[in-house]
Amino acid sequence: MPINNNDIARIFSQIADLLEIKGANQFRVRAYRNASRTIGGLSRNAAEIVEKGIDLTQMPGIGKDLAGKIQTIVETGTHPLLEDLQKEIPPELSRLMKIQGMGPKKIKVIYKDLGISSAEELKKAAQKHKIRSLSGFGEKTEKSIIEEIDRMKEGEKRFKLLMAEQVVEPMKDYLQKLPGVKKITVAGSYRRKKETVGDLDILAICKDGTKVMEHFVNYENVKKVISHGETRSSVVMRSGIQIDLRVLPEESYGSALHYFTGSKEHNIAVRSLAAKRDLKINEYGVFKGNQRTAGRTEEEVYNQVDLPYIPPELRENRGEIEAAQNNQLPHLLTLEDIKGDLHSHTKYTDGHFTPEEMAEAARKKGYEYLAVSDHSQHVSVANGLDKKRLAQQIEEIDKLNQKIKGVVLLKSIEVDILEDGTLDLPDEILKQLDLVICSVHYKFNLPQEKQTQRIIKALKNPYTDILAHPSGRLINERKPYEVDMEKIMHMTQDQGCFLELNAHPDRLDLTDSHCMMAKELGIKVAISTDAHSQNDLDFMRFGLGQAQRGWLEPQDVLNTYKLESLRKLLRKS
């Protein structure tokens, strides 16, 4: 049975978790975490590459050792090391690593002292106040554990956009290859580019619905067939995602696409406009009495209520109806608007490639510039840059810029914001950089006022340019830290700084609503990938989707500006 990149990445991540709980060497743990990240960011399906006999080492970031491990997983569906670790350590303990505040040492304690090996057992023990007596725990931790497990369970009902993409796009390609299939579209929150999706809806126009449905339920990645009909079928994929396929007549395709794309609130608003015109809109079309007046395309549906076409990313009933009525819909960004990436990492800290190799990948994407923003020394990574190593990197980048053609490397750093709000590198080295990115990487549980003041102090540093992943969240894994985002934005505005929209699909931070707030305040947003490999630069598409949902236009985004203009924007008065 075929395996997708997300499956392979999950196996490497489980190995890393169990090794860390076991107390293995941190460099070994990090190697498997890096492997998970590398596979998760591949633009091509690794299993298909293996099946075609293509050398995996031709893919960026994959060496001979990793290629061998991937081939083993593709061929067997698992890895011998994972099987051995699961004999020693209950595999459910890996899941506990996703609970905020539960590191490997604490997990080892609750397993050894209480015999707890699952989230359910942990929650019950916390509810019975058995956790607070353990070394390193307390009443506050106990309460937090219960909240985090509830949040984690809620998150498991929805899937990150990258995972959904890896599951549904091959299915879509599989269906499109069937003769007689005229059109295939994935609707729902996936089409609206929401950061997480639940069930997926695929709509199709075809000559033979029975044949398409048979083809659909027999797809090799299907785990369970829920229903199998002539015009609608539902399956659960191996990943756990449910996919519904509907075959529609061509005259209803546009109205069905509008209906199943949503959002519910947007559709209600459009139907209200229709009711005022004695029209009825449903998934079958637009009707005046019993007569269908439109429905073949979405444009027809909108025209029936005197609206221009509204892009799916805007359909949340957050003012798009009024904007459309007044001909004021935003001019949404495209990938062609992006001139560069302002946050990337190299092998000198926790990336996989040299600055020159990352520059070449950026050049191939048509970028004018790429910021090398390796981690600073304090907490982020074990081998973060100190003042001396950063000075050496600055010198290296200056030399590289004389050598490489077609793209400019910008000298940058992702510097940690310490608990007291100071940055963990001195101003004397920061002032030598083209831009300084600051971010919170530890002490996520500070009270809101203290966390807010911590970030505000960092923004006041004269060399701070961009606040990275401003809420600190990891989707479905770590909740945002408590912070007054409105105060942060006003300070960003006052200091002439910028906010990052981190495009990594695990983060997508800023949220779409915070993008809208930044736009209203006139704060430019940097859409950056936080790339740790050449493949990660492709994550820009996820940041773009989030920016579109946040109504950002090219002039609202820092890295849509050409290099000369960017330098002027970064130069504080």
N, C-alpha and C positions, 0 to 999 in steps of 0.2 A: 504494500500500500504506500503511495507517495507521501513524502514528508515535506513540509514547507520550512522556510527559513526560521519562522517563529518557533516551530517545534525544536529545531536544532539549537537555537539560541536558548530556549528554556532548559534543555538538557545541560548545556554548559553552565547556565546560571545555577541549576540545582547542584551540580558538582562543586561549584565555587562555594555555595552556601554550606553544604555538608562538610567540605574541607575546612571552612572557617570555624564551624561549630566544633569540629574535631581538634582544632588548634594547629592546623598545618601552617607551613611557612607562608607568609603573606605574599611573597613574590609568586608562589605557585597559585595561590588563590586569585591574585590579580590577573594571572595569565588566562585563567578560565573566564573571568569576568570580561576581560578584553576580547576573548574569543566570542563570547555571547554578544557583545556589542557589535563586533565586526560582522557577524553573520546577520544580526538583526537589521543592519544597515545596508546589506547588499541589494543592489537594484535588480539582480537576476536570481532566479531560484537555483540554489546550490544543488538540489536533488536532480534537477534537469541537466545541469552541467555534468554531474557525475554519470548520469544515465547515458549521456551522449559521448562519454569517453573523453571529454575536454579536460585538460590539466587545470585543476582548481587554483594552482599557484599563479595562474595568469590573472586572477582576480586581485584587485588591490587589497593589501592587508592580509593575504593568506599565504603563509609559508608552507614548507613541506610537512612539518609536524601537524599543523592545524588541518591541512588538506587531508591527511591520513585519518585524523579523528572524525572529520566531517563524512568521509567516505564510509567509515564504520557505522556511523549513525544512520546514514542514508540506507545502507544495506541491511541493517539489523533493527533499526528503530530505537536503539539505545546505545550505551557505551559501557564497556566492561568496568571502567572505574566507577561509574554511577552505580552499577549493580553491586560492586564490592562495598561501596560506602553505605548503600541502603541495607546491607546485611549487618553492618556495625551500628548504624544510626537510623532511627525511624525516619523515613522520608518526609513525614508530615512536619518535622522540625524545620525543614527548609521553608515551609509556608510561614512559620512564625517569624522568620527574618523580615517579612514584609510589614510586621507590626512596628510602628514607630516607637523607638525607645527600647526595643528588644534586640540587642546585639548578641553576638555568639556567646559571650561570657554569661549573660543572664539566661539565655536559653539552656546552656549547659547546667546551670544551677537548678532551674525549675525541673529539668529532666532528671537530674541526679537526685535531688532532694524530695521531689514530689511525684516523680514518675510520669510527668505530663509530657505528652508527645503530639498533641493536636490543639488547634485553636479552640475547639469546643471544650476540651478538658481544661484549658487555661482559663477560659471565661468562667466556667463553673467554679474553679478554685478561687478566682478573684471575687466572685459574688459571695463566696463563703468566707472571705477575708483570710484565706490561707497564704496569700502571696506576701502580704505586708511584713510577715515575720522573717522572711528570707533575707540573707545578707545582700545588701545593695538595692533592696526594694523598700517601698513604703506605702502609706495610704494613698498618696497622690498617684504613684505609679500604678497601683491597683485599679484606681478609678480610670486612669488613662487607658489601661489594657482593655477594659470592657468597652470603652468608646471606640478604640481603634479596631477591635474585632468586629464590632457592628458596622463600622465604616467600611472595613475590608470586604465584608459579606455583601454590602450594598454595591460596592465597586465591581465585584465579580459578576454582577448581572449585566454589566456593560463592558464593551471591548474597546481598547485603544484603536484609533483610526488606522495606524500602521498594520496592526494585526488583521483588522477587517479588510484592508486593502490586499494583504497577502492571501487571504482566503477567497474573497469574492472576485478579484480580477482574473485569476486563472479559471474560475467557474464561468465567468462572463466570456472569456476567450473560447472556452470549451463549447459553450452553447452557440456562439457566433459562427463556429466552423461547420455547424450542421446545415446541410442544404435546405433551403426554404425559409431560413430565419432572416427576416428583413431588418429588424431593429431590436437591439437589446439595451436597456438602461437600468442602472442601479439607482433606486429612488431613496426615499427616507432621509434620516439624519446623515447618512453617508454622503448623499448628494449635496446636502447643505454644509458638509465639511465640519460637522460637530466633532469635538475632540474625542468623544466616545460614542459608540453606537450600540443598540440592542439588537433586535432581529433585523435582518436585511431583506429588502423587497426588490426583486428583479422583475421588470416588465418587458414583455416581448410581443412583437408582431411576427407572425409566421404563417405558412400555408397549412401546416399539419400540426395542430396543438397536441394531439395524442403522441405523435412521434417525439416532439420536443420534450414532453413530460417524461416519457420513457427514458430518453437520453439524460435528463436532469437527475432522476432518482437513481440512475445507475452510475453516476459520477463516482470515481474510485475513492474520493475523499469523504464521501457520505458515510456517516456513522449509523444514522437511524432515519428511516422514512416515517414521518408523522402522518402524512396524507398523500394520496396519489390520485389526482383526478384529471379530467380532460382539459380544463382551463386553469386549474390551480393545484399546485403541489407544495408540500413543505418538508424540508429535511433538516436534520441537525448534523453539522460537520464535525469532523474529528476534533476540531478546536473548541467545540461547544457552541459555536454560533449557529443560530437557526436562520435558514434562508427560505423565503417563500418566492415561488415563481408564478407569475400570472400571465396568461396569454390573452391578448385583447384584440378586438377588431380595430382596424386602422382609424376608423372615424371616431373612436373613443380614446385613442392613445394619449393625446395631449391632456385631456381632462383627467384621465387616470394618473398620468405622470404628475400633474398638479396636486391631485388628491393625496397620492401616496408619498410625495416628497414632503408635504407639510410646510411649516409646522402646523399643528392643530389650530393654534391661535391665529396664524396668518390665514388659514383656510376659512375660519369662522368670519374673519374681517371681510374677506373677499365675498363670501356668501351673503353677508349683510348688505353689501353694495348691490349684489344681484337681486336680493329680495326687494329693494327699493325700486328696481326696474321691472318687477314682476317676472323675474327670471329665477330659475332653480339650477344650481350647480352641484353635480355629484361626480363620481368616478366614471360615469357613462357619457357625460356631456353637459352642455348648457341647454336648458329647455325653456321654451315659452309655451306654457301649457303642456301639451303632449308632443310638441314639435321640437326636434333638436335644432338649435341654431348655431352651435359651434362645438368643438371638442377634439378636432383632428390634431391641433397643436396647442401648446400652452399660450402662444401669442394670441390665438383666437379666443381663448378663455378670458385672458386679461382685457382684450379689446371689447368684449361684451359688457364690461363694467367700466369702460372708458379709462383703462390704465395701460401704460406701456408694459412691456415684458419686465418682470422683476427677477433678477438673478436668484437662484436657490439660496445662496449664502446669506441673503438679506431677509429671507422669509421667516421672521420671528415675531412679527407684529410689534416692532420697536420703532415705529415711525416711517417704515418703508412705504406704506400705503399713502400717507400724506405727502411724502417726498415725491412719489411717483405722480400724484395728482398735480403737484406744483412743478413738475419737470426738474426735480432737484435730487434725483438718485445719484449716489456717488459714482465717480468714474473709477471702477475697481482696478486694483493692481493686477499686473500680469508678470510672469517670470521675465519677460523682456524688459521690464522696468528696472529690474535689479542689476546694479552695476558692480556689486561686490559683496563680500561677507566680512563682518566685523568681529567675529569671534571664532577662532579655531585653535586647536592644540597640536603640538608636535611630539615626537618621540623623546624630546628632552624632558618632558614631565610624564604625562599619561596618554599621549597620542601614539600613533603607529608609524608616522612618516616624518621625514625631515622637512624643514621649512621649504626647501627647494622642491621637494616632491609635492607638497601641498600647493605650492605656487603653480606648478604645472597643471594640477587638477583644476585649479581655479581658472587658469588661462584657457583650458579646453572648454570650460563653461561659458567663455566669453566675458569673464569678469575683468574689470580694470584694476581691481585691488583685492587684497586679502589681508586681514589683520591676524598676525601671529600672537595669540593671547594665552600663552602658557600660564599654568598656575603659579602662584607665589608660594613662599616657603612654609607657611604656618601650619594649616590644618588640612587643606584640600587633598593633597596627595603626599606620599612619603618623600618624593624627590622633587618637590616644588622648588622654584628658582629663588635663590637668595640674591642679595645685591650684586655679588661678584659674578654669579652665573648669568644674571640678567644683563649685566654690562657686556659680557662675552657674546650673548645672543644679539644684543644691539649692534655690536661690531660686525657679527656675521651677516646680519640682515642688510646692513649698509653695503657690504661687499657683494652680497647676492643681487641686490638691486642694480649694481653696475654690470652684472653678468647676465641675468635673465631678461628676456624680452617679452613684451605683450601684457605683462601684469606687474603691479608694484606690491611688494610686501610692506605692510604697515607695522611698525614696531609698537607692540602692545603688551599688556599683561592682564591676567584676571587675578586681581589682588583680593585677599580675604579681608572682610570687615571684621575686626576683632570685637570682643564683647563690649568694649568701652567705646566703639565707634571709630577708633583709629584704624588706619590701614597698615598692613604688616610689612610694608617696605617704605623706606624714607623718601621724602620729597625730592632729595637730591638726585635719586635715580629715576623717579617717576617723571620728572620734568624733561628727561631725555627721550621720552616716548612720544609717538604720534597720537596715541589715545590710551586712556586708562579705564579699564572695566573693573568695577568693584562688585562684590557679591557676598552673601551670607552663606557659609558652608557648615556652620556648627552653632550650637546654642539656639536651636529652633524653638525651644519652649519658654523663652523669656516672656514676661507679661507684655501686653500690647504697648503700653506707654514706653517701657524700656526698649523694646524691639524697635519701635518707631524712632525714638531718639537716637538709638544706635545708628540707624541707617541715615537719618538726617545729618548726624555729625559727619558721616563718611561723604555725603553729598557736598558738604561745606568745604571739603578739602579742595584747594584750588586746582588740583590736577585730575580730579575725578571727572570723567566724561560720560560714562554709561553705567547705569545700575542694571546688572544682569539678573535674569530670572527673578523678578522682583518679589514674588510671593513665596518662593522656595518650594512650591508644591511639586510632587511627582504624581501624575494622574493614576488613580486607583491604588497608590502605594503610600504616599505621604501627604497629609493635608497641608494647606498653606499655614505658615506661621502667623501668629496674631500680630497684625500691623494695621495702622490707619493709612490706607492707601491714598486717601484724599490729601492728607498732610504730606505724604511722601511726594505726591505729584506736584503740589504747590511749591515744595522746596526744590524739586527738580527744575521747575519753571523758573524760580527765583535765581538759581545758581547757573542757569544756562546749560544744564545737563540734559541727558537723553535717557529714555527707558528702552530696555531690550525686550523684544518679543522673541523668546527663545524657541526656535522652530523644531527642536527635538520633539518627536511625538510623545515622549514620556513626560514632557514639561508643558509645551504650548503655553508659556507664561511670559507675557501678559495674557489674561483672559480676553475674550472678545468684548465684554462690557468695559473692562479697563482700557482697552484700545479706544473705545468710543469716548471714554472720559479724557484720555490723553489728547485725542483729536479736538475735543471741545476746549481744552485748555491751551491748545497750540503747542503741545510738546511733541517733538518729532520722536518717532520710534525706530529703533534699529532692529530689523528682522535678521537674526543671526542664527546659524545652525549649531554653534557650540561643537563644531566638528572635531572628532578625535581620529578620523580617518578620511581618506579621499572620498569614500562612498557617502560619508555623513553629509557632505556638501549637498547631496540630493535632497536632504530633509527640508531644504528651502521651500519646497512645494507645500509642506504642512504649515509652515509659518505664513505662507501666502494665503492659504485658506483661512487661517485664524484672523489675519489682517483684513481680509475681505469681509468676514463676518463682523468685524469691528468697524466697518465703513471706512477704513483707511484708503486714501488715494495716494498717488505717487508723491505728491508734494509733502505728505505727512510722514514719509519714510526716509530716514537718514541715508540709507544705502541705495537710494534711487538716484542720488546726485553723483555727477562725475567727480573724479578725484580732486580737481582744483576747487570745485565748489564745496566738496566735503571738508577739505582742509580749512576752508574759511569758516564753515559751520562749527568745526571743532575748536577753532581759535577763540577762546573767551576774551571778552573785552576787559 
